[in-house]
């Protein structure tokens, strides 16, 4: 895998505080796309285990903060 494919590219729209969040029948999910190779992509959806929007935002922010730190350390 190339160095380019391993780098995180997180796009956050400041106009939308619910970016990367998806409500599925009352439960909030985190959804994002990863590119395991330069030619493929995979959509990831994982439950945040909450029906509360503020908790979902907090968990999303914690996930991406951890994700970015992990990428920087690699």
Secondary structure, DSSP 8 states (H G I E B T S, - for coil): --HHHHS------TT-TTTTEEEETTEEEEEEEEEEETTEEEEEEEE-S-S-HHHHHHHHHHHHHHHHHHHHH-
